[in-house]
Amino acid sequence: MRLVLKKNDGICLRGNNQGKRLKCAGGILWVTQAGDQTDYFLLEGEEFIIHSSGTVIIEARKDAMVALEGIAGQLRGLCN
């Protein structure tokens, strides 16, 4: 699944997505996850493997596209 996010738009992934992969297919993404004090910034072409079993927040720092592998059923809505 690919999602286009406008600058400052975000999505929340709830449930256990540990080991799943997301890719920045354009723009810049900010990724943070429950239980991890590190924030991650992905540039176009970079990938991230989720290593937490809690909520993951993905936000576009500028207009962006995110590719989610095997996560479609875990997408619960937009973050505000």
C-alpha angles and dihedrals in degrees: 000000000000123000128191113218125191118220110295094009115129144186132209123219111201128188129035109324095154111151094017119127132230127186133200101231092179141351124013126306130196114208128190129169137195114268094018119100092196122092118209129211118200124198124201110299096017122122134207129200112210110236099177127079093213136076118317121202121202119189131180111235087191129359105310148164123225125198114207120197117205093345104100094106092052097055106111104175147289123316118230 
